[in-house]
């Protein structure tokens, strides 16, 4: 099962209005919450573990380098997120939510993390129930007070903007994720990365750089 969809590159980007968030170079993790049971499960894009001491230990064994993830999430983000789920009128319409975060440190690169670095868990998306993905404007309104990616642009998605991102004009290291739509199946996403990041990928991975590109 894929818990978070693969974001397409910018080649076939729509031309609608969007919010562009800074794309963080970390590891995608999901966290499952239920109104009766609270936070109860977590994992990567492709697996899930119980959010219990045993489950956390199993996750750490399966994913070296991510051992701190559960501790950081529970300490820094879980309480604030749960407050929104319980108090926000729109969120209260759903009995379950899945939060999607990036686990990242100052020197993380292409999914690898430096053990001694301080880490943070940054919220970038929320799924309400089984199918309602929060729209970008609603996400900023409801969750923007938490640790979320920097908004670098709001407006029409144009080729001029995408090229400006690639050229490094928006001060992002990896790139941006552009999101549009109002919520649910209406939400669309595309990613665009900088030429500077492309250079780092080619230096680090040689001919395999495309596996980490758009």
C-alpha positions in Angstrom: 0.0 0.0 0.0 1.2 3.5 -0.8 0.2 5.8 2.0 1.1 9.0 0.1 0.9 9.4 -3.7 3.9 10.1 -5.8 3.9 13.7 -6.8 4.3 14.2 -10.5 6.9 16.5 -12.0 6.2 19.8 -13.6 6.2 18.7 -17.2 2.3 18.4 -17.3 1.6 21.0 -14.7 -1.9 22.6 -14.9 -2.3 26.3 -15.2 -4.7 27.0 -12.3 -4.1 28.9 -9.1 -1.9 27.3 -6.5 0.0 27.6 -3.3 3.7 26.7 -3.6 5.3 25.2 -0.5 9.1 24.8 0.0 10.0 21.1 -0.7 12.0 19.8 2.2 14.7 17.2 1.5 13.8 14.6 4.1 11.8 11.4 4.6 8.1 11.2 4.1 6.3 9.7 7.1 2.6 9.3 8.0 0.8 9.3 11.4 -2.7 7.9 11.9 -5.1 9.5 14.4 -8.5 8.3 15.6 -11.0 10.2 17.7 -11.4 7.3 20.1 -7.8 6.0 20.2 -5.7 9.1 19.5 -2.4 8.5 17.7 -2.1 4.8 17.0 0.0 4.1 14.0 2.8 5.5 11.8 5.2 4.6 9.1 6.8 5.5 5.8 5.0 5.9 2.5 5.0 2.1 2.1 4.7 0.5 5.5 3.0 1.0 8.9 3.7 0.2 12.5 1.7 0.5 15.8 2.6 3.7 17.6 3.5 1.7 20.7 6.9 1.0 22.3 7.1 -2.3 20.5 6.0 -0.8 17.2 8.5 2.1 17.5 11.3 -0.4 18.1 10.3 -2.4 15.1 10.2 0.7 13.0 13.7 1.7 14.1 15.0 -1.7 13.2 13.4 -1.6 9.8 14.5 2.0 9.1 18.0 2.8 10.3 18.5 6.6 10.4 14.8 7.3 11.4 15.0 6.1 15.0 14.3 9.6 16.4 11.2 10.2 14.3 8.5 9.0 16.7 10.0 10.8 19.6 10.3 14.1 17.8 6.7 13.8 16.4 5.2 13.1 19.7 7.1 15.8 21.4 6.8 18.6 18.9 3.7 18.1 16.7 1.3 15.5 18.0 -0.4 17.6 20.6 -1.0 20.7 18.4 -2.3 18.5 15.6 -4.7 16.7 17.9 -6.0 20.0 19.2 -6.9 21.0 15.6 -8.6 17.7 14.9 -10.8 18.0 18.0 -11.6 21.7 18.0 -11.7 22.8 14.3 -15.3 22.6 13.0 -14.3 21.1 9.7 -12.0 18.5 11.2 -14.7 17.5 13.7 -16.8 16.2 10.8 -14.3 13.3 10.5 -13.5 10.6 13.0 -10.0 9.9 11.7 -7.1 11.8 10.2 -3.7 11.0 8.7 -1.0 13.5 9.0 1.9 13.5 6.5 5.3 14.9 7.6 8.8 15.3 6.5 11.5 14.1 8.9 14.5 16.3 8.2 17.7 17.7 9.6 20.0 20.5 8.4 22.2 18.2 6.4 19.6 15.6 5.2 20.0 14.8 1.5 18.1 12.5 -0.8 16.6 10.5 2.0 19.8 10.2 4.0 20.2 11.8 7.4 23.3 12.7 9.6 22.9 11.0 12.9 24.2 13.8 15.0 22.0 16.5 13.4 19.0 17.8 15.3 15.9 16.6 13.5 12.4 18.1 13.1 9.1 16.7 11.8 7.4 19.1 9.4 3.7 18.8 8.6 2.9 19.1 4.9 -0.5 17.4 4.3 -3.5 16.1 6.1 -6.0 13.4 4.9 -9.4 13.5 6.6 -11.1 10.2 6.8 -10.2 7.8 4.0 -10.3 10.1 1.0 -10.5 13.8 1.8 -7.2 15.5 1.2 -7.1 19.0 2.7 -6.9 21.7 0.0 -3.8 24.0 0.1 -5.6 27.1 1.2 -7.5 25.3 3.9 -4.3 23.6 5.0 -2.6 27.0 5.5 -5.7 28.3 7.4 -6.1 25.3 9.7 -2.5 24.1 10.2 -0.3 27.0 9.3 0.4 27.8 13.0 2.1 24.5 13.3 5.5 23.5 11.9 4.7 23.5 8.2 6.8 24.2 5.1 7.3 27.8 4.1 4.8 29.2 1.5 6.9 30.8 -1.2 4.2 31.7 -3.7 0.5 32.0 -4.2 -1.0 32.6 -7.6 -1.3 31.2 -11.1 1.0 28.4 -11.9 3.0 29.6 -14.9 6.1 28.5 -16.8 7.8 31.7 -15.7 7.3 30.8 -12.0 8.5 27.2 -12.5 11.7 28.4 -14.3 12.3 31.0 -11.5 12.2 28.2 -9.0 14.7 26.1 -11.0 17.0 29.1 -11.2 17.0 29.5 -7.4 15.1 32.8 -7.3 12.9 31.7 -4.3 15.7 30.6 -1.9 14.8 27.0 -1.8 17.4 24.2 -1.6 15.5 21.4 -3.3 12.5 23.0 -4.9 8.8 23.5 -4.3 5.6 21.5 -4.3 2.7 23.4 -5.9 -0.8 22.5 -4.8 -4.2 23.6 -6.1 -7.8 22.7 -5.7 -10.3 23.0 -2.8 -10.0 19.6 -1.2 -10.7 15.9 -1.7 -10.3 14.5 -5.2 -10.1 18.1 -6.5 -6.6 18.6 -5.1 -3.7 18.4 -7.5 0.1 18.6 -6.9 3.2 19.0 -9.0 6.9 19.4 -7.9 9.7 21.3 -9.4 13.3 21.2 -8.3 16.2 23.6 -8.7 19.1 23.3 -11.0 21.4 23.6 -8.0 19.8 20.5 -6.5 20.2 18.7 -9.9 23.9 19.4 -9.7 24.1 17.9 -6.2 22.3 14.8 -7.4 24.6 14.3 -10.4 27.7 14.7 -8.2 26.3 12.2 -5.5 24.7 9.6 -7.7 26.3 9.9 -11.2 24.1 8.2 -13.8 21.5 7.3 -11.2 20.6 10.9 -10.5 17.2 10.6 -12.3 15.9 8.3 -9.5 15.9 11.4 -7.2 14.8 14.0 -9.7 11.2 15.1 -10.7 
